[in-house]
Each structure stands twice: as structure tokens, then as C-alpha cells.
């Protein structure tokens, strides 16, 4: 049977409580602040009655947070009851002391919480076990004026289904900018999603939004110079624009078609060679047709000018096809000479009268410098989204939402993301993940990533005024806990600073719990000026001792993550010297600076002996670990410097993301190359520190083991071997001398 109001059932215990519950529900739609005050009053009466029922002394001089916590500590109330009481208390305080407008959605949460604790009280202390409390029902309202109806329409989409006339109001209302879930900013950010219509790239024309988001990259200059050179030149011209899916080929063509039509209009464009004009033909058939003017028989007579935007995989398949073998030998030779399919090299297309090639794979989303990696592209893209400019649709939308809502998780996140220190740390985090976990992030995925770290998963999470409720939906937590949203965020979660605890961080957390105040502690540790506005929202949060364990954990995790992302006194604790050293080695390798690679060569050489095992200096075991009797041979490993000559020294735009080292075994001249990526370098560092490799480590390092094994035949086992009994640790030397034959001695 439906009740007149949700808390009517409490009449069985107290008419006064029931009247407070009724007033709370009716005021919900008229005066939210007054309504929340009523809820807090009812919750306080309930807590006092619990003390009476449990025959406990009521702590009259304690504040409400202390009274609630005492019941929790005594095991009278569970965490879920405590959390509900705590939200009612916080929102009641906000209604009295805060001049900010409280969203009605927060009031509805309090309605749920109040019903829950009153139900718990009645079932625990009033009703017999065979009696039940009526189920929860939505708050009831009397006659609503249009102002209240519009307020409900903003915060409760389902209400529109109940009040049909509101649909008419919404349809005829003129808005200066479009909104999504009543938010201007959310609408603008939705354009960044991969599922957005704005994410679909075409090469004929770009929307105003895409033109605004365009970031000029070094590859654009190279491509434009080829276009300029070829557009007025006689004869056939074919410009290959190579890369992978989503790297920006279509966007670059669209941008130049829109902004520089005079440069590109003389060229035909074939984009996405995986599609066929004729359903009866496959991609290779189509590509052969498109390239007909550049076949061996027609290339010297043709005057065709073509831009071929093509994925490297498709290009490789075409080069290996019978078409290339039979009709496109010249084109095939050019592509093979450019070495676009080889790892560890930078594409080097030769000068050619007909062919030009630009390879997106050579241009990364970041650059190398002697001081570490930077990303002009990501920095500029993030600035496009956050810069305080009337031409920036995101910032304009942010300002309109701020006037409307004061703050919510989306507005706080946008403010956080506007911080330059935050942006740079996120960029470094992405670069490190690219290097460590082989993350491949396209421009499309990068924009989707920005959306995912700013926008909570559910729209209703935007409509809260309570900072504690916002915690799971703030940027630092979305950044490291959003693995369900995308593979990019899942990989970034591997770099979550809460999993890399140091002594200094642990000491700070202990000090935090002793200090008792989150606001003061956040403010003291995070000195970044751009963080102070949202840190101020922590000021009303009570002493740590009065918070439930989940809230304590969330606030502590936010402190660690925010200290990592902002300029803070803890930032140095998260420094990764192994990663920093590797990036400096990579810069030296790509700038032909062998002198700065010497330490790396020594580290790798030493690790060879540790990896394979060595009974004594200058000897390597020839067999596998685990044998009771092991055999080792002398081997003289010599270093052979390998580097890449590059076109720039200060900032490197084209580079290989891994480096190769060269070694040989004297007296042989043959050089053996080993590829060192960041994960292998990290493992080498651990081995040098005494770490013992397990089976998975060896499986992950199989290429390094193969490299070591390639050195073994070049040892001096024809002249000498050592034999070691692993059980007794006895060692014997077997030598062969040409005139004296074999000699066998026990060592030591």
C-alpha cells in the first residue's frame, strides 16, 4: 500500500519524527536548504535514540560526527549506516553554512539515505521480526509551479516522461549553445569521444571544430614541401602518405584541402586503400587500378599527380603481390630502398623524379631532447582544450556551466586539467607508457582519452555538490582507475603512484593520520597554485577520525595521485631514474653520440655474464641453469659502437623508439646486435642489483637470451673449458695445447 510520504511508517515510533520526515519531503521541491536541515534534525534524533536503546551514555558535548563515529567504533552501526548518516550530516551542514546552490540531486541522495537509516532503526528497535517496512518510494510533491518543474527537468530526465508539458517547454526554449544533460561543457567534451560524429575523418573538408583542434606537426611541413615541389613539376608524381590506422593521414589531407586548396587541388587523392570501388575486386585489385599511371610501362609517359594515403600493412601486401612483381618493379624498388617496413631504422627514401614518401611511423607523438622527452603535439592539443580564450568552445562552455552550477566533478576536472603542471605530468605519463608498455595511441584515441579522464561514467554523477561523493569521479582517480573505459587507461593504470610506495610517501601518510586534517595536509604538501581552488573544497571535511574507512582510503589515494600530478613536496619520491636514464641513452643513440652510451655498454656487458651465468671473470656457461655439472668457456666480449646519424641535435622529431648495441667476440670481427627497449633495460638494472630471474622473466627476455646464445660459438672452448660441480662447488679446468695435448686440473 502506497504511503502518503516515504517516511510515514515511522509513525509507529514517533509522531514528531514522522512530521519531520513529511516536512523534509515537501520542502524538497520548495526550499532545498530548509529540507536538508529537517533531514539532519531527524538523523540527530535517531542517533540520540540509538544511544538510549543501547543504554549508552549520550555524549552531549561531542559534535555530531563524533557521536556517529562512537556508535560505529562500538559496533552498533555498520559502515553503510554510518556512511548514510555522514552524508545527511554533511549536506545539512552545507545547507546551513555554505552559500553555494545545492543541486536537487544531492537532496534526493539524502532522501534515499534518510529512508535507509530510518528503516534500519525501525527494523532494529521497533518492529517484531515478522513485520516489514514498506518499500522505498520517490518523494511526493504538491502542486508544482513551472520554476520547480523546470528544476526537476534539469536534474531528473525521467521526470519529463511524467510531465509531458515540459517537453514542449524544452522544445521551444532557445539556447545560445547546445547542452548535454544540461551541461554546455559536457556537450563540447562529447565531441572528443571516438564514438562522436566529429571523430569520423574525411579528407574533403573539415568542420570548424576540427580546424580549431588542428595542431601543426613536423610531418605537415615535410608533406607540404613535397606538395609544393611536385604540383607544378612536369611528369607523373606520386606522393605516398604512409602510416597506421588513426594516426592522422585523413585529418592532414582534410586540413590542407580546407585551408590550402591551391596546394592540393592539382592532385588526385586515394585514401583508405583497403576499400574497393567494385565489390567484386579486393584491395589489391583496386590499388593496382589506381596506380596504373605509375606502372613500369606508363610511368615515363604519364602526367598523373596522385596522393596515396595508405596503411603500411596494405602497402606491404601490395609490394609482395603479383601486381608489384609484374607491373610495378620501379615502385617496388623505391619502397624497399626506403626501408619503411624495417624496425630500428628511420625511413630514408631516395630522391626520385616521380616518387615521394612521408611516413607517419617516423614521426612520434613526442620528441627527444637531452633533458628527456617532450611532446609539442600533446602540449598544444591540451592547450587547445583549456586555454582561457573566447575562441575556445571548451572554455566558453566551462564558464557558462560555472555560472550555472558553481562546481561539480566535471568543472573541477576541467580546472584540474587546465593546470600546466598537471598537463605536463600526464604527457610524461603517456610517453612513459608508450615506451614501457608499447602503447600505440592515435590522435583519435588521445582525444577520447581526454574525454574519459574529465567526464564521469554516469551523467548523474555530475549533479552533486558534495566533495566526498565526487571523489571517485575526480580526474586523478579517473586517470588511474578508468581501465574499464579504454585500453589506453588500462595501460596507464600500471603507472598508478599508489602502487609505487616509497618510505617518504609512507611517512607522509602516517603524519597525515596523526595530523587529523586533510585540508591542511593537502595544502601543505601540494604547493602548486593551480591546485588550491579545489583543495579549498576539503576545508569542511571533518577530522580523519570521524570518516568511514572508504572515505579515508579515497582521500589518501587522491592525495598520493594529486601529489604525483601536481608540483608538490612528494613529487621527487615518484622519480624513476631507470626510465630517465634510458631516455637519455635513446637521445644519445639517435644523435650519433656514442660517448654518452658507454655506461650503457658496460651495464649490458656485465649483465650478459649475470644473465647466462659465469663461474669466474671472463667465462660464460655454455649450458642451461639447473644442471648439476655445468660447463663454461672463456669469451672476450668487445664493444662495437652503433648509433644513428640524425638531422637535428637539439630536438629530435624522427627517431627509433629502441636502440641497438653492437658486440663482437675477439678475435672474430663479426658484430652481433642486440635491441634494447625500456622493459629490457629495466630488467637489466634489476639483474645488476642482484635480482634472480624467474621463468617469466626469461620468457619476456627471450630475444636477449638469443643474442647471448649467438655469442657462445665465438668463445674459446676449443682451447679451454671450466667444469663446475654445482653441488660441491668444486671446479676443474680442461685445457688443450697443440704440442702437449689435454691438461686437466682442479681449480682452487
C-alpha angles and dihedrals in degrees: 000000000000116000126223088244134001098259098043091112091072088075087090087070107026134004088199092056092047091051091051090050091051093048090048091054096046094045090051090084097039110034115010095186092053090045093054091048089057091050092051091049092052092048091051091051089050093052091049090051091051089058089052094047091049091046091237126147108259110235097224095176096050121094120247094261090056092048091052094045093050090058090049093048090051090053093244094122129032126230093264093054091045091050092050092049090047094053091049089050094047095047091046089053091048091052091054103037106025124080092200120109110255113220116238088234088069089051090053090053088054089050089057092045094049092050089049097053094042089050089049091050095048093047091046102044112010117034127061115244092258093059125085134205114237113258122266116278131191117262113275124227138199123222107328124210120222092261092060092043090053090049090053091047089057096051106027113046090185089062089071089065090056096044106047095180090066089067089063091049091051093047096053096041111108115219127194092216130016120256137203117211086351092302125117092195094050089054093053093045091050088069088069094063119107089231091055121108087235089064092065108095126209128176100219100069140354126220120240088255093055091046089053092049093048115121119194112232132188091256089064091060091050092048093047092050090054090049092049092049095048104037097078098025119110122245132032119324127192120184115193114210101191133182143100136292115300097004095123107268094127092042092052092050091047093049094051092043089054101039104026107028091153089064098049105026094090091061130080111225126215110187128181102017091195089080124082128215089212120046088216091061128071126221093270091054091050093047092051090053093049092049096046094111087058096050118123092258098048106029095093094048100040126096094191118140113202138171111205113197103193141161114243092237092057091045090052091051091051093049089053094044127102088249090065092044093051107031112011108050093134093050090045092052091051093051094046092049090052089060093216093153097052123100120224095031137088116237110260110187114188123235108273135177093226111019131066125174134199117182120200088197089071092055113068130196088253141036134229124238133171089255095051138282124319132181118217089176097054093040091053093044093051090047089053088061100044110028115123099243134127088229090060108092091198094055093045089051091047092054092049092050091047091055088051105041106018089215142345133158093281094051092045091049093050090050090049091049090050089066111106092212090051092049093050093048091050089050091051089048091054092047091050091050090050090054099039104038100024091245113185108201120181124203089256092053091046092057091046088051091056090052092050096051093048104040122064115230095249127045093223089065088069092065104072134104095190114101093202090057089049095057099096090047100051120112099254090054095042088050096056102026101042097094091126091060100059144345088248093060091043090058093045088054087070087069095052105143092216087072094053101062121178131191091256093052092048091049090051091051091051089050089049093056090047093048093056097207124093096187095056092043095049090048093050096047100038104055094168106126092215091064099052097086095062093036086061088066088068092065096091092050109111129232115306090245091066097053127094117249095253092054091048091051093047093048092047092049090048089052092053094045094044090048088054094048099041132050102275144148088258098051095095089056089069095051113132106207093178091058092044092051092049092052090051090051089049090053091049091049093051093047098050091249103144094165090069090053096060095095090051091052091051091048093050093044091052091047091054089067093044093046097051096028130247130211092201141350115305096015131104127196111245095201134056127277114263100050115125091221115040130191125211133184133199114257129181108211115197127189121239113191117232123184141150123246108225137189097240137037108192103045119016116208099168114049145130114259092219131042135224127221125198127219134169135186115238130268089022120086098208111117119218117204126210125191115224118198126175097266091051091047090052090051091049089054091052092049091051087053091056101268115155114223118237127204094271091050090054092047091051090049097045094128091055091049090051089052091053090047089053088061096052098078088057094061125103099256090132089069104031145005136178120222117202128191101214092199099052096023089228113150130202132192122217114192134178123208120185098234100027101041124211124357122191122193138165113239123229 
